[in-house]
Amino acid sequence: MRLLRPLTLRFLVAFYTNQSIRIQWGSAMSTICSVSNGVMQGRVVSPIHFTVYINEPLSRLSATKLGCYIGNMFCGALGYTNDITLSSLKYMLNICHQFAEAYDV
């Protein structure tokens, strides 16, 4: 079991080092670009890698005890595929701010 962890780590480092992508949109193809971070899309293991990555930030958000709850379940930050609902928070705060300014509250 101890051998598995270093091998797994080495595999992941090798898997994500020196990545390059090419984007296809319809029949147009981009030039090859290097990628330095992120979870590769379209790979079978990508959802697992994203789950491992996103677990810690979601755990930290849940530990604050702030946000939305349904019963005892924390729903303040929902992680799915490669996005988090918090990405909309700034936009929602701007709407509230505009309302507060317009109605002097």
Summary of the structure (lengths in Angstrom):
residues: 105
radius of gyration: 19.8
end to end distance: 59.8
largest distance: 63.3
contacts: 185
relative contact order: 0.07
helix: 47%
strand: 17%
